[in-house]
Amino acid sequence: TVQYVRLGRVSLMYRTLDGSETGYWDAQQKKWVQDNSYADVVRDALGVARKEGAPDLIIVPVPAPTEVRS
């Protein structure tokens, strides 16, 4: 069981309820990637979503943009 955090179209992240695992959705690979370096970001974002603290700037690691050809 996990908690999800979505930041617009920029990032979709998750955290297990006990906080032992954190990760994000990799749109290019189309799979979930475990990356515990996201733990602090997800914790802060969940706190803002629950209104446990004032809204604040959250720095989220995001992949570099790629060129789209049509």
Secondary structure, DSSP 4 states (H G I P E B T S, - for coil): -EEEEEETTTEEEEEETTSS-EEEEETTTTEEEE-GGGHHHHHHHHHHHTTSS---------PPP-----
